[in-house]
Amino acid sequence: GLALINLLPVSCLDGGGMLYCLSCMIFPFERAVSVCRIVSSAAVTALVLFNILIQLKAGFNITLMAVTVYTAVTVLGESA
């Protein structure tokens, strides 16, 4: 599960690094950064919604909560 979360296209995870490299090959630098920010924000939003659903259905999961908070704070910090 942790390996799959690490491959999410979020800028602070390995999937975000892959997304950045691929988008730099396709787009100019400014556009690549913009694409990465948009995709990272969408992926974090989906992760937060997934986390809320899991917390409501299965009970509290500290690991998923920690990963979600870390990624959300990192992506929001980069956007500012």
Residue pairs with C-beta under 8 A, 6 or more apart in sequence:
2 63
2 67
5 13
5 47
5 67
6 13
6 14
6 15
7 13
7 14
7 15
7 18
8 15
8 16
8 43
8 47
8 71
9 15
9 16
9 18
9 19
9 36
9 39
9 40
9 43
10 16
10 40
10 43
10 44
10 47
10 71
10 74
10 75
11 19
11 20
11 36
11 37
11 40
11 74
11 75
11 78
12 70
12 71
12 74
12 75
12 78
13 71
15 43
16 36
16 40
19 35
19 36
19 39
19 40
20 32
20 36
23 31
23 32
23 35
23 36
24 32
26 32
27 35
37 78
37 79
40 75
40 78
41 75
41 79
44 71
44 72
44 75
47 67
47 68
47 71
47 72
48 68
48 72
51 64
51 65
51 68
54 61
54 64
55 61
55 64
55 65
